[in-house]
Amino acid sequence: MPDAAGHRLDSGRAATPGWRIGVDIGGTFTDLVAVDPAGAINVFKVPSVPADPAAGVFAALEHAAAALRLDVTGLLGSCAVMAHGSTIATNTLLEKKGARVGCLATEGFRDSLEIRRGIRENPWEHREPYPPVLVPRYLRRPVRGRIDADGSELAPLMVEDVAAACRHFRDEGVEAVAICLFNSFLDSRHERLVSDELARHWGGQWITLSSQLAPIMGEYERSSTAVMNAYVAPRTVGYLRALNDRLAALGLARPILMIQNNGGAVSVDQVAERPVTLLLSGPAAGVGALGYYARAIGSDDLISMEIGGTSCDVILMGKGKVAFTDQLEIDRYHVVIPSVEVHTIGAGGGTIAGVDTAGLLFVGPRGAGSVPGPACYARGGTEPTITDAQLVLGRLKPDTYAGGAVRIDSALAEQAIDRAVARPLRLSREDAAAGMIRLMDQKLLHAVQRISIERGHDPRRFTLVACGGAGPLHGVEVGRQLGCRRVYVPRLSGAFCALGMLHADVRHDYVRVHLDRLDGADVARMDGIFAELETQAKATLAREGFSGQGLNLLRALDLRYIGQQWDITVPVAGAHDPAAIRTAFEAEHDRLFGHIQPGGTIEITKLRVTGIGALAPLDLPAPAPATAPAQPLERRRIWIDEKSGWAETDVFDGAKLAPGHSIAGPAVVNEATTTVLIGPGDRLDVDAAGNFMIALRPVS
């Protein structure tokens, strides 16, 4: 039923009550996935609107409703779940468009934000400046009073200092305040008193307590996280509330669910106090999709390489578990919030190429975005991009690109590459385009190696999941260079994260500092802390409608050898078993660092509880098996790779491929949301779920 820009797959599964909608705002496209009550999956793509992200959401909804022969009110009125991933928090930070922030710090510690970790991140570049501090010194106000290292009050809080700071903040037009007091992770009484004084005398609504947001050791990291939360809060929460209100006015009966850094969903009301947890909203949704495809493939070892128009996001799942970190870095600012370990580089279909002053070809990190977009979009862009190169090499076809949602012009792509790359390097147009693709493939290869080899994983035992609108064009070459045997391309690759949002459960993470030895630990005290954290998790999830069987609680310990600085998180279940915990810790330590300390003293540093509210599972459709061999749509001349060069190649319509079909490379598959390139000697098989598994030939 949907038109060329809306693509539907029919499902035979039982009907679910209401529509389920996932919306992912990317740098180039806004993707919308709508699953109807009968189980049919519909995918829509519209250009993003960077100046007004909500405009992209409503454009996608209007486009979807029209294609489905509904109105927006009817679609939203029958929606059971609407999940959303947005880059609004990230863009607020990157574009430095956040709030005017004031900071209250313990006397003597107001410069922690400026001192940072006391080291240079790049020891070889002494002239490289640090990123600008988000709170200038005159807005960082000292407060007398001190909590000691054991959590006791060493000196009482001087409330007159807070009152003076309130007057100063009003005079300076401060919009948000971060409270970052020393040792507040041990006892938050002073921060709570400061918050009460601010509420009485300052009058602003955006107050962040570091002890509530990030109750961990590390004065700088905790302060940096609190300040960043305050910085992004007004713009991010304002966007979310306005979007939620407008959707409600159009008929949406349930609040939208936002995707957090940890890959889980959260209601707008719950995230309003913690918008910093949305810095990876969008890319982190890949966790939900990876979990589904792991079951479809029958493998627990996957690496997703999701390439859109602006960036490439890489996530690794090893033995069924995605790596997490609480040491997130965005634009060289540090955040200590539990997050999916995503490695992101500026490499996508809209990545710009050119020749530098040394006469060398470069690709990225700048991108053309959706405005003006690649040169071939005919929207005013003149610089050549990877999409332009793919078009020149015959891999893309103007009338099938993005399912027909965007019309592209080959002549404009050729002109851009000639002007900016081919003529300066004295190359043919085709060789220039091929050079752009080769350099792009190397950047992607290094990105995957960063999250696999550099984390102690052998990529040869993983299946590479090539996804996003541009991922399947690069998947076979990157997978081959990694030594992977298989590359998996989801049928709805171009909406990978939007679909992943509908696989995400509601999730909340809680942490408490607790220093103890693993052997001889005070188990009763640990159980008491775990119980407190679990009570918090249950209360939060209850407010979101979860209880009983729909609620799951997970425990974990952060551990390290005595004298180490960094922790390793180890899940725990049941009664305290030091021997089993040691075994799990040392196995992970050996994988990460290549050694253990036999008999070494292990220290507990933090206790963690994760509360999960399980949403109804979403099953993707299982199409009918093939009844006849696959037939190519056409043959056309395509540049395959550096070794094979140009070749007359079969081109298949992905919509006509069914389980049981098999295609020998070289070949191209035009899928609804992407284009799949199959190399010589490779073989594509359509699995039972209708997705594409490519068996790779070894590197010769």
N, C-alpha and C positions, 0 to 999 in steps of 0.2 A: 504493500500500500504506500509506503513513503516514496518520495521522488528520488532523484539521483543523489541528492545530498543526505538522504536519510535511508539507512540500510537496515533491513529486518531479517532476523533468523527466527524460524518458528520452533517452538519447544513442545514436546509431548508431555511435559510434566504437569502435575496437578495445578489448578489455578491457585493463585495467592490473592489475598484480599487487597485490592488497590494497586496502583502503579508504584514502581520504585524507580527513583530518578537519581542519577549521579552527575554532577557538573564539575568539570575540571577546567580552570582558567590557566592556559599556558601563555607563553610569550607571543605566540603567533596565532594559535587557534584556541577557541573555547569549545570543549567537547562535552556533549550531553548524551548520556545513555539512559534510555527509558525502557523499563521492563513492564509489559502490560499484565493485567490480571491472569491472562491465559498462559503467560510464560514466554511471549515473544520479545526478543531483544531488538531495540531500535537504536541506531547510532546517528548522531548529527554533529556536524562541525560548522562553526561560523568563525569569521575573523574576530580575534580579541580586540578590545577597545582599551588600550593602556591608560588613557586619561580618565576612563570611567568603567572600571571592571564590571560593575553591576549591569551596565548596558549590554555587555557581552552575554551575561546570564539570561537577560530577558530576550535578547535577540535569538539565542538558542532555543528558549522556551517557545517563542512565537513561531520560529521555523519548525520546531518539532510538532507543535499543535496543528499547524496548517497541514503538514505532511501526513499527520495521523487523522486528519479531518475532524479535529476537535478545536475548541477554543482554549485559551490559556486557563481561563477560570475552570472549565470542565476538567482539564488535565490535572491541575493542582488540587481541585476539590476531591478528586478520587485518588490522590497520592498518599500511600501509606508511609513511605520513607523518602526523604530527600537529603542526600549527602552532598557535601560541597568541599572542594579544595581550592584554595585561593592563595595567590602570592602577595596579597595586600600587605601582610606584616613584613615579608622579606623586602618588597619594593620600598616600603616606608623607610627601612634601614638603609638599603643600597642608595636610594635617591636622596637621603638625608632630609626627609620631609616629615620627621616626627615632631613630637611635642617639645615645648620648652620645659626642660626638666630641672627640678631642684633636687638636691641630695642632702640628707642629714646623716652624718657619720660621727662615730665616737671621736672625741677630741684627740688629735694626734694621728688620725687615720684618714683624713679628708683627701689625701693624695694617693690613696691606694689605686684608684682608677688610672691615675697618670703613671705611677710606677709600674703597674701591670705585674708581670711575673719576674721582672728584674733581669730579663735576658732578651737578647735579640733573636727574633725568629729566623732571620737569615744572617748567620755570622759573617758571611762573605760580602755583605753589602752594608757598609757602615753609614752610607748617606741616605739609605731608604728611611723615610719618615714613618712613624707610627700612624695609624689611622687617628683622625681627630677624636678627642674625648667628647662624649655625648653631653657631658655636663661641664661647662667651664668652671674654673676654680671659684669665681665669685658667687656661683650658685651652689657650691658644695659647702655647707655650713657645719661647723663642729658643734657637738653636744657633749657636755660634761656628764660623767656617769660611766660605770664600768662593770661588766660581768666578767668574773674570773674564769680561768681555764677549767675549773671544776663545776662551773655553772652557778656558783654563788655570787651574790652581789658584793663587789669590791668597793664600789662607790655609788651612792644614790644618783638617780637621774635628776639633772637640774632642769626643771620644766621651764624656767625663765629663758633658757637658751632656745627652747623650741618656740616659745612665744615670739622672741626676737626674730627667729628665722621665718616665722609666718608673716610678720610685717615685711621683711625683706622680700619674700617670695611674692607677696601681693604687689609690692612696688615694682618688681621686675617682670610682672606678667607671667609668672610660672604657671604652667598648665597641669603638670603632673609631678609628683614627689616620690622619690625612692628613699626608703629608710634602711640604712645599711650599718647597723651597730656591731661592734666587735663582740665575738663569741655569742651572738644572738641565736646561733643554731643550738646552743646548750640550754639557754633560758631566754625566752622571747618577751619577758615581762617589760623590759625597757622599750622595745620596739612597739609593743601594744600601747604603752603609755604615750609614746610619741604620736602614734596614730590617733589616739583619742584627742590629744591636744591639737593636732592638725585639723581634725574634724570640727573642733570648736572654734578655732581661731583663724584658720586659713580659708576654709570654705570650698576648696576644690574637691572634685569627686574622685580623681585618679591618684590613689595612694597605693604604693606597693611596699609590702614588708618582706625583706629578704629572708626572714626566718620562716615565713609561710611558703614562699615561692621556692626557695632552694636551701633547706635546712642542712647544709653540709659544711665540712671544714673547707677553708680556703677563702680568706678575706676578699681577695681580688675577684675570684670567680663568682662568689656570691653577690658581691656588689655589682659586678658587670652584668649579671643576669637580671638583678632587680632594676638597674638603670635602664637596660634595654627593654624590659617589660613596660616600664613607665613611658619610655620614648615612643613605643609603637601603639600604646593602648588607645589614646583618643581616636586616632584615624582608623585603626583596625576594628575596634569595638563599635565605633560609629557606623562604619560600613556594614558590619554584620547585623546590627540592630535595625538599620534602615532597610537592608535587604530582607531580613526576617519579617519586618512589619509590612513591607510592600507585598511580599509573597502571601502573608496572611490575609491582607486585604483582597488579594486575587483568589482566595479560596483555600490556601494551604492550611490544613487543620493542625498540623504538628510542626514544632520548631525544626528548623534545618539542623542537621548534624554536620559538624565541622571535622575534618581530618586533622589530627595532631601530628607532632613530630614523631610520636611513638607508633604511628600507623593505625592507632585506634580512633574511634569517633567520639565526639563529645557534643553536648548541647550548647547552644549559644550562651545561655545563662551561665553555665558552668565555666565556659572558657573566657567569659568577660573579665574575670580577675587575673587571668593567666594568658593573655594573647601571645606572649613570647613562645608558647607551645605550638603556635601555628607557623613558625618560621619555615618548616618543611612541609606545610600543608600542600598537598598535591603530589609531589614525588614520593612521600611516605605512603601514599595509598597503594603504591606498587606492592607492598607487603601482602595486602589482601588478595591481590591478583596472583602473586607468586604462590600463595598457599593453595589456591584453587588449582593452578596449573601443575603444581607438584603432585596433587592427587590424580590429575588427568594423565600425566606422564608416567606416574609410578616411580618417581625419583625424588629424593630429598635433597639433592645437591644441584642447585640452580644458580645461575648468575643472570640477572635481568639487565639488559642494556637498552634503556628507553630513550630514544632520540626523537625529539620533537623539532619544532622550528628554531628554537633558541638554544637549547642545552641538551646535554646527555646526562642522565641520572643512572648510576650503577648501584645495584643492591645485590648482596650475596646471601644465599640461603644454604647453610651447611648442615647436613643431618637433620633437615626439617626445621631448623631454627635460624632466624634472621639475626645478624649481629646488631647489638645495641651499644650505644655510648652515652655517657653523660658529659662528654667533653666536646660539645658542638662548637664549631667555628664558622661564623658567617661574616664575610668581608673583613676578616682578621679581628673580629670582636668575639669574645668567648662567652658561651652560655652553658650552664651546668643543669640541663634539663634532659631527662631520659628521651633519647631520640634513636630512630632507626639510623644505622650507619649507611648513609648515602654519599657516594662520591660524585660530585657534579662538576662538569667542565662546560665551558662555553663552546659547544660543538653541536650544531643542529643543521637542519636544512637551510636555515636562513643565515648561517655563519658566513661572514664576508672574507673573501680572499683578495690578495693583491701582491705587489712586489715592494719590498722595503728599500731603504736608502742604500743598502749593501748589494742590491740586485738579487735578493733571495725571495723565493715564494713564501708567503705566509698564509695561514688559514686561522681565522679567529684571533682573539676571543670575541671581537665585536660581531654583533648580529644585526640583521635588517629588521627583525621583529615583524609585526603585522602591518605596521605603517612606517616606511613605505613598502616594506617587504622586498623579496628578491626582485631583480630587474625584470624577470619574466612575468611578474604580476601586473605590470603596466600601471603601477600606482605612483610612479615618480622615482622609484629606486633606480640607481644607475650603477651601483657597485655589484660585482659578480659574487654570487653565493654558491653554496654546494648544490642547492636546488637547480640553479642555472646550469651548473656543470653536469648534473644528472640528465637534464633535458638535452644538452648538446650531445651527450654520449648515447642518446637514444633510449635510455632506460625509462624515462618518463614520456608519456604521450599527452599532449595538451587536452584532448577531449575526455581523458579518464582521470586526470590529476585530482586528488582529494574528492573522488566520487563525483566530479563535475561541479563541486561547490565553488571552485576558483578556476577561472579561465587564465591560461598562461600562454605567453607569446614567445615562440622559439627565437624569432629574429631579435628581440630585445636581449635575450640571454646571450646570443652569439655576439652582439655588439658589445655588451658589458665585458665579456671574457676577452674579446679581441683588444679592447682599449686598455684594460687594467692588467692583463696577465700575458696574453699571447704576444703582442707587439713588444712590450718591454723586455720579455725573455727571448724574443726571436724564435718563437715556437709556433707550430700550427695551432689552430683553435682547438682541435681535438686533443693534441698532446698537452696543451695548457689545462684543459678540463680534466684530463686523466691525471695530471700532476696534482691538481686540487684534490681529487678523490683519494689518491695514494697518501697524501699528507694527512687528510682527514682520517683515513683508516689507521694511521700510526697514532694519532692523538687518541682515538677511541681505544686502541690496543693498550696504550699506556694507562688509560683511565681504568680499564678492567684489571690490569696488573696491579694497580695501586690497592684495590680492595680485595684482591685474591692472593697473589704471590707475597706482597708486602704484609699480609695479615696471616701468613703461614698456611695458606691453602694452595693446593696444586690444581690449577684450572683444568688440567687434562681429565680430571674425573668429574667435571661438571658439565651440565648441559647449558649452553648459552641461550637465553630467551631473548631474541631480537624483537623489540617492540617499539611502539611509538610510530608516528607516521613515516619517519625516515630510517628507523632501525633495521628493517628487513632488507634494505638495499646494501647495508654494510655488514650484516650478520655473518654471512658465509666467510668473507675474507678475514674478519676479526677472529671468528671462531677457529679458523684454520691456523692462523698465526699463534693463537693461544694453545693449540694442540687439542682442542675439543673434538670429540667424535661426532657430536650432534648439535644442531641449531634448531630451536623450536620457535615457530612463528605463530602466535595466537591469531585466530581468525579475525578478531576485532582489535588488531594490534594498535591501530591509530587512536583507540580510546582506552588504552591499557589502564591508566590510572583512574579514569572516570568509572570504568567497570570495577576496578579494585575497591573503590569506595563502597560499593554495594556488597562487598565481601567483608567489610570491616566491622568488628564488634566495638561496642563502647568500651573504653579503657581509661583507667586512672592509675597513676603510679604514686606511691608514697615511700618516703625514705626517712630513716632516723640514724644519726651518728651513734655508734656504740663500740667503744674500744675494749677489746678483750682478747685473750689468747684462745685459739681454737680448742686446744687441749686444756681442760680445766675451766671451761667457760661457765659463767653463771647462767645456767639454762633457765632457771625460774625467772630471772630478770629479762632474759631474751624473750621468753614466751609472753611475758607481760607486755613488752614493747610490741611484739608481733600482734597481740590481741588488740592493743590500742590502734595500731595502723589498720587492722582489719575492720575495726568498728568505724573508723573514718571512711574506709572504702565502701562499706555496706550502706552507710548513711548517704553518701553521695550518689551511689547507684540507685538507692531507694527513691531519691528525689527525681531520678530519671526513669523510674518505673520498673526497676529490676529487683527481683527477689527470688528466693527459692532456687529451683533448678536453673533459672536463667542467669544466676550469679555464680561466678567462680573466683576464688581467691588463691593467689600464688605467692609463695615465699621465696626469698633469695638472700644470700649473704655476699657482701663484698669482702674479699680476702686478699692478703699479701704476705710475703715473707717479711719478718721484722727488718726494718731498715729500708724497705722499698718505698717508693713514692706513689706508684700507681696501683690500682686495685684490679682484681678480676672478679666478676660477678658469677656466682655459682648457685643454681636453683637448689632448694632443699624441700623435702617433703617428709612428713611423719616425724618420728622422734629424732632428737638430736643424735647424730651418728658421726663423731669426729673422723673415724677411719674412712667412711664413705665420702665425706666432704673433702678430706685430704686427697683422696684418689681423684676425685673430679677436678679439684683445683690444680693438682700437679699435671694432669692430662692436658688441661687447657694452657697451663704455663709452658709446658713443653712444646705445644703446638705453636704458641705465639712467639716464644723466645728461644726455643731449641735446647732448653736445659731445665733441670729442677735442682733443688737443694735437698738431697736425701736426709731426712730427719730434721730439716730446718724448722724453726719455730714459725708457725703461721698465725697471723693476727687478723681478727675480725675488726673491720672498720665501720661498716654500715649494715643495717637491716633494711630489707626492702619488702614491700607488699604491692602486688598488682591486682587491682580489682577489675574484672571483666564482666560486662553485661552482654550476654549472647543475643544477637539479633537472629531472626529466622534466616536460615541459610539460603543462598541464592544458587540454584543449579543452572548452569548454562545449557542450552539446547543440544540435543543429540540428533543430528540430521539423519535422514534415511541413507543407507549405503548405496554406493554406485551400482548401476545396472549395466553400464557400458563403459569402454575405455575412454579416458579423457581425450578430448579433441582440441587442438590449438585454435585460438581465435584468429590468429594471423601469424605471419613471419615478418620480422623486420631486422634491420642491421643494427646491432648493439655492440658497444664496447664492453667486453666481459671483464677482463683483468689485464694486468701488465704482461703476463705470459701469453695469453690467448689473443689479445688484441680485439679486433672487430670480427664479428661472426653473424651470419644469418641465424636468427634465434626464434624458436617457437615462443609465442606469447599466449598465455591461457587466461581465461576469465575465472577468477577465484570463486565467483558466485555459482559456477557450474561444476566445481570440484566437490566431490563427496567422499565419505569414508570408503577406503579401498582403492581410490585412485592413486597412481604412482607416476611420477614424471622424472625423466632423466635429464640432467643438465648438459649443456647450458640451456636455460629457459628463464622466462619471466612470468610471474603471476600478477595480474592486476586485481588486487583485492579491493574491497569496498573502501577501506581507509588507509591503504598503504600499497606499496609495490614490492614484491619479493623477487630477489635475484638469486638464481641457482647456478652455481659454477659448473664448469666441465668436470665430469666424473662424480658429481654430487647427485643424490637422488632425494626427491621430495615424496613423502608418503602422507596421505591424509588420514589422520587417526579417527577413532570412533567418535570423538567430540567435534570433528570437522576442522581441527587445527592442523598445521603443517609441521611435520617433523622432517628435517633435512639431514641425511647422513652424509658426512663430509669425506671427500677423498683426503688421504694424508698429504702433508706438505712434501713435495718432491724435491 
